[in-house]
Amino acid sequence: MVQRVNLSKLVVSILLCQFAGLIGSVFTASSLENWYLFLEKPAFNPPAWVFFPAWVTLYTLMGISLYLVWEKGLQEQEVKKGMFIFGIQLGLNALWSILFFGLKSPYYAFVEIVLLWFAILLTILKFRKISKTASYLLFPYILWVSFAMLLNYYIWILNS
């Protein structure tokens, strides 16, 4: 049996996640040409062009994941809890760019990205109870944030 896709819910879910990325990019763009350019970075720092397609892809996967959980119905307590935790991690995601690029604080951004990582893990664990597929779609995200956390740490240490 093929399940129908609620296109409006899917689009809202994806756009919500992309909007979080847009908020972060406002703070990122203002610092890329000056402050960030002059920071000392570790040898494993990827080229700048990698970040945009990586994040667009990750936000899309996050949106699909959110949609799969939302489709289980807001009358379900587990769905409400899962979506609440998802909202927290999405807010933390946007906050990281504000701290790192907006406030130019690799230290505060590092503390925050550790909290973000745990919020993503909690989201994965909660979503797994609702939809295994939804939880699997968040694996690339937590892996990327793990890498970003390491990168953030080294930028903080190298520039302290």
C-alpha positions in Angstrom: 0.0 0.0 0.0 1.4 3.4 -1.0 0.9 6.2 1.5 -0.1 9.6 0.1 2.2 12.5 0.7 0.7 15.6 2.3 2.6 18.0 0.1 1.7 21.1 2.1 3.0 19.6 5.3 6.1 18.4 3.6 6.8 21.8 2.1 6.2 23.6 5.4 8.5 21.1 7.2 11.3 21.6 4.7 10.9 25.4 4.5 10.9 25.7 8.3 14.3 24.0 8.4 15.6 26.0 5.5 14.4 29.2 7.3 16.6 28.3 10.3 19.5 28.0 7.9 18.6 31.4 6.4 18.7 33.0 9.8 22.1 31.5 10.4 23.4 32.6 7.0 22.5 36.3 7.7 25.1 36.2 10.5 27.5 34.1 8.6 27.6 36.2 5.4 28.5 39.4 7.4 31.7 37.7 8.8 32.9 35.6 6.0 34.8 38.3 4.1 36.5 39.8 7.0 36.6 38.2 10.5 36.4 34.5 9.5 38.8 34.9 6.6 41.6 35.9 9.0 41.1 33.2 11.6 43.6 30.5 11.9 42.0 27.2 10.9 43.1 23.6 11.2 44.4 21.7 8.1 41.1 19.7 7.8 39.0 22.9 7.4 37.0 22.3 4.2 36.8 24.9 1.5 34.1 27.5 1.9 32.1 26.2 -1.1 31.3 22.9 0.8 29.2 24.5 3.5 26.2 25.8 1.4 25.3 22.6 -0.4 26.0 20.5 2.7 23.6 22.6 4.8 20.9 22.9 2.2 21.0 19.1 1.9 21.0 18.6 5.7 18.1 21.1 6.2 16.1 19.2 3.5 16.7 15.9 5.2 15.7 17.4 8.6 12.5 18.8 7.0 11.6 15.4 5.6 12.3 13.8 9.0 10.1 16.3 10.7 7.3 15.7 8.1 7.4 11.9 8.7 6.9 12.5 12.4 4.3 15.2 11.9 2.3 12.8 9.7 1.9 10.4 12.6 -0.5 13.0 14.1 -0.3 15.8 16.6 -2.8 14.0 18.8 -0.1 11.5 19.7 1.9 12.6 22.8 5.1 11.1 21.5 4.8 13.1 18.3 4.3 16.4 20.3 7.4 15.6 22.4 9.4 14.7 19.4 8.5 17.9 17.5 9.2 20.0 20.6 12.7 18.5 21.0 13.2 19.0 17.2 12.2 22.6 17.6 14.8 23.1 20.4 17.6 21.6 18.3 16.5 23.7 15.3 16.7 26.9 17.4 20.1 25.8 18.8 21.2 25.2 15.2 20.4 28.9 14.2 21.9 30.2 17.5 25.3 28.6 16.7 25.8 31.0 13.7 24.7 33.9 15.8 27.3 33.1 18.4 30.1 32.0 16.1 29.8 34.6 13.3 27.5 37.3 14.8 29.3 37.6 18.1 32.6 36.3 16.7 32.9 33.9 19.7 34.3 30.5 18.9 34.2 29.7 22.6 30.5 30.4 23.2 29.7 28.7 19.9 31.7 25.6 21.0 29.8 25.4 24.3 26.5 25.8 22.4 27.4 23.2 19.7 27.9 20.6 22.4 24.4 21.3 23.6 23.2 21.2 20.0 24.8 17.8 19.5 22.9 16.4 22.5 19.7 17.9 21.3 20.1 16.3 17.9 20.8 12.9 19.7 17.7 13.3 21.8 15.7 14.1 18.6 17.0 11.0 16.9 16.2 8.8 19.9 12.7 10.4 20.2 12.0 10.2 16.5 13.1 6.5 16.4 10.1 5.7 18.6 7.8 7.3 16.1 9.5 6.6 12.7 12.8 4.8 12.2 13.1 6.4 8.8 12.7 9.9 10.4 15.5 9.1 12.8 17.8 7.7 10.1 17.4 10.9 8.1 19.0 12.8 10.9 22.2 10.6 10.9 24.0 12.8 8.3 23.1 15.8 10.4 24.6 14.6 13.6 27.7 13.4 11.8 28.2 16.8 10.2 27.6 18.6 13.5 30.2 16.2 15.1 32.7 17.4 12.4 31.6 21.0 12.9 32.1 20.6 16.7 35.6 19.4 16.1 36.3 22.2 13.7 34.8 24.8 16.1 37.0 23.5 18.9 40.2 23.8 16.9 39.3 27.3 15.7 38.7 28.3 19.3 42.0 26.8 20.5 44.0 28.1 17.5 42.7 31.7 18.0 42.7 32.0 21.8 
